[in-house]
Amino acid sequence: MELARSVGRAGTVGVATCAGRRSAVAIAWTAILLLSMPSSGLAHAYLVRSVPEARAVVTAAPERVQLWFNERLEPAYAVISIWNADRQRIHAGDGRVDTADPARLSVGVAPLPAGVYTVRYRVVSVDGHVVEAQFTFTVRPPR
């Protein structure tokens, strides 16, 4: 029945009409699904700044390494560690998410001699995404 109605003047069947309708329906359903997804489901925590900064060269070693993220972190799953060039952990072991600023993760470090240090972190943001990364900074002796 439907095909009989879509016969054009030249006597051809309107196959494009049927395919066009299916495409329109598919596009509509895709749009509905995308619009109904929560926006936080598309995001995840990412590092917005740190002290010291990634690849920084400093003459005064920090007392704490601090990381700030774009969203709150799950404290139970946030880990930060500092490693020297010999692959030894050198942090104080007090890594924590700040209760006053739940987007901030930090760890204390003992006085650092000159050298290259790697900051490694693994965090879970409140949306459930796991982010794991690292960066280095260098301590140079004062001149």
Secondary structure, DSSP 4 states (H G I P E B T S, - for coil): -HHHHTB-TTS-B-HHHHHHHHHHHHHHHHHHHHHHS-GGGG----EEEEESPTT-EESS--SEEEEEESS-B-GGG-EEEEE-TTS-B-B-S--EE-SS-TTEEEEEBPPPPSEEEEEEEEEEBTTS-EEEEEEEEEE----
